[in-house]
Amino acid sequence: MSSLKVMISNKSGEKLPFSYGRLIRRAVAETLSAEEFTRNCEVSVTLVTGERIRELNKEYRDRDAVTDVLSFPMYTRDELFSESDDERIPIGDIVICVPRAKEQAEAYGHPLEREIAFLTVHSVLHLLGYDHEISPEAEKEMFMRQEEVLAIMGLTRD
């Protein structure tokens, strides 16, 4: 059985329920399980303000705009799924904008918990090499995988 470490840092300035940490950890674990990723690994998740994600988006993607989530993978998909030893590897960092997640949850008419889980699953898939921007087929596959994981978590769309 693989070992997973999820480090969560709340720098959003918002007091969030303790259950959000469990939710994020579960979303990471369920996504890795669904993708049959069995390596010992760690993932860093940081919850931030709109201002901070805008700075990161501009610095790393040359887009001067607030976005909902950013993913910073450490490896390519081939590297991640290659043979390995038992050492725990960092597979990447996830940055979630809490104010944008709140806006989107309200716009979609679902709870903030579902939006946070969705953004986490989405980002973990990016860390595992999925990229919805390369083709319509890649987008369809990634979005299908997201919904499958959210269904496993009992967070389907109403």
C-alpha positions as CSV (number, residue, x, y, z in Angstrom):
1,M,0.0,0.0,0.0
2,S,1.3,3.4,-0.9
3,S,1.9,6.3,1.5
4,L,0.3,9.7,0.8
5,K,1.1,13.0,2.5
6,V,-1.0,16.0,1.8
7,M,0.2,19.3,3.2
8,I,-2.4,22.0,3.4
9,S,-1.8,25.7,4.1
10,N,-4.6,28.2,4.4
11,K,-3.3,31.6,3.4
12,S,-6.7,32.8,2.1
13,G,-7.5,34.9,5.2
14,E,-10.7,33.0,5.6
15,K,-11.6,30.7,8.4
16,L,-12.6,27.5,6.9
17,P,-14.1,24.4,8.7
18,F,-11.6,21.7,9.8
19,S,-13.6,19.3,7.5
20,Y,-12.2,21.1,4.4
21,G,-8.7,19.6,5.2
22,R,-10.3,16.1,5.3
23,L,-12.2,16.9,2.1
24,I,-9.0,18.0,0.2
25,R,-7.0,15.0,1.5
26,R,-9.8,12.6,0.4
27,A,-10.1,14.3,-3.1
28,V,-6.3,13.8,-3.6
29,A,-6.4,10.2,-2.4
30,E,-9.5,9.3,-4.5
31,T,-8.0,10.8,-7.6
32,L,-4.7,9.0,-7.2
33,S,-6.6,5.8,-6.5
34,A,-8.8,6.2,-9.6
35,E,-5.7,6.8,-11.7
36,E,-4.1,3.7,-10.2
37,F,-1.2,5.8,-9.0
38,T,0.5,3.7,-6.3
39,R,3.8,5.5,-5.6
40,N,4.5,6.9,-2.2
41,C,4.0,10.7,-2.8
42,E,3.2,14.0,-1.3
43,V,1.1,16.9,-2.6
44,S,1.1,20.5,-1.3
45,V,-2.2,22.4,-1.3
46,T,-2.3,26.1,-0.6
47,L,-5.5,28.1,-0.2
48,V,-5.0,31.7,-1.2
49,T,-6.6,35.1,-1.8
50,G,-7.6,36.4,-5.2
51,E,-4.7,38.8,-5.2
52,R,-2.2,36.1,-4.5
53,I,-3.4,33.7,-7.2
54,R,-3.4,36.6,-9.7
55,E,0.3,37.3,-8.9
56,L,1.1,33.6,-9.4
57,N,-1.0,33.4,-12.6
58,K,0.9,36.4,-14.0
59,E,4.3,35.1,-12.9
60,Y,3.9,31.6,-14.1
61,R,1.4,31.7,-16.9
62,D,1.8,35.4,-18.1
63,R,-2.0,35.9,-17.5
64,D,-2.8,39.0,-15.4
65,A,-6.1,37.7,-14.0
66,V,-7.6,35.9,-11.0
67,T,-8.2,32.2,-11.7
68,D,-9.7,29.5,-9.6
69,V,-6.8,27.0,-9.3
70,L,-3.2,26.6,-10.4
71,S,-1.3,23.3,-10.7
72,F,2.5,23.0,-10.6
73,P,3.5,19.4,-11.5
74,M,7.0,18.2,-10.6
75,Y,7.1,15.4,-13.2
76,T,5.8,14.3,-16.6
77,R,3.2,11.5,-16.7
78,D,5.8,9.0,-18.0
79,E,8.2,9.9,-15.2
80,L,5.4,9.5,-12.6
81,F,4.2,6.1,-13.8
82,S,7.6,4.6,-14.3
83,E,9.2,2.0,-12.0
84,S,10.3,3.5,-8.7
85,D,11.7,2.7,-5.4
86,D,9.7,3.2,-2.1
87,E,10.9,6.8,-1.5
88,R,8.1,9.4,-1.2
89,I,8.2,11.8,-4.1
90,P,6.6,15.3,-4.3
91,I,4.3,15.2,-7.3
92,G,3.5,18.9,-7.2
93,D,1.7,21.9,-5.8
94,I,-1.9,23.0,-6.0
95,V,-3.0,26.6,-5.3
96,I,-6.7,27.2,-4.8
97,C,-8.3,30.6,-4.7
98,V,-11.0,30.5,-2.0
99,P,-12.9,33.7,-3.0
100,R,-13.1,32.4,-6.6
101,A,-14.2,29.0,-5.4
102,K,-17.0,30.7,-3.4
103,E,-18.1,32.7,-6.5
104,Q,-18.1,29.6,-8.7
105,A,-20.0,27.5,-6.1
106,E,-22.7,30.2,-5.9
107,A,-22.8,30.5,-9.7
108,Y,-23.2,26.8,-10.2
109,G,-25.6,26.4,-7.3
110,H,-23.7,23.9,-5.3
111,P,-21.9,23.9,-2.0
112,L,-18.5,25.3,-1.5
113,E,-17.3,21.8,-0.5
114,R,-18.1,20.4,-3.9
115,E,-16.3,23.3,-5.6
116,I,-13.2,22.8,-3.4
117,A,-13.3,19.0,-4.1
118,F,-13.7,19.6,-7.9
119,L,-10.8,22.1,-8.0
120,T,-8.6,19.6,-6.0
121,V,-9.5,16.7,-8.3
122,H,-8.9,18.8,-11.4
123,S,-5.5,19.9,-10.1
124,V,-4.4,16.4,-9.1
125,L,-5.2,15.2,-12.6
126,H,-3.0,18.0,-14.0
127,L,-0.2,16.8,-11.6
128,L,-0.6,13.4,-13.1
129,G,-0.2,14.7,-16.7
130,Y,-3.7,15.5,-17.9
131,D,-4.0,18.7,-19.9
132,H,-7.5,19.8,-21.1
133,E,-6.1,22.6,-23.2
134,I,-4.3,20.4,-25.8
135,S,-7.3,19.1,-27.6
136,P,-11.1,18.6,-27.3
137,E,-10.5,14.9,-26.8
138,A,-8.1,15.5,-23.9
139,E,-10.6,18.0,-22.4
140,K,-13.4,15.4,-22.7
141,E,-11.2,12.7,-21.1
142,M,-10.1,14.9,-18.2
143,F,-13.6,16.2,-17.4
144,M,-15.0,12.6,-17.5
145,R,-12.3,11.5,-15.0
146,Q,-13.1,14.5,-12.8
147,E,-16.8,13.5,-12.7
148,E,-16.0,9.9,-12.0
149,V,-13.9,10.8,-9.0
150,L,-16.5,13.2,-7.7
151,A,-19.1,10.5,-8.0
152,I,-16.9,8.1,-6.0
153,M,-16.8,10.9,-3.3
154,G,-20.6,11.2,-3.5
155,L,-20.4,14.7,-4.9
156,T,-22.3,14.4,-8.2
157,R,-24.0,17.3,-9.8
158,D,-27.6,17.7,-8.8
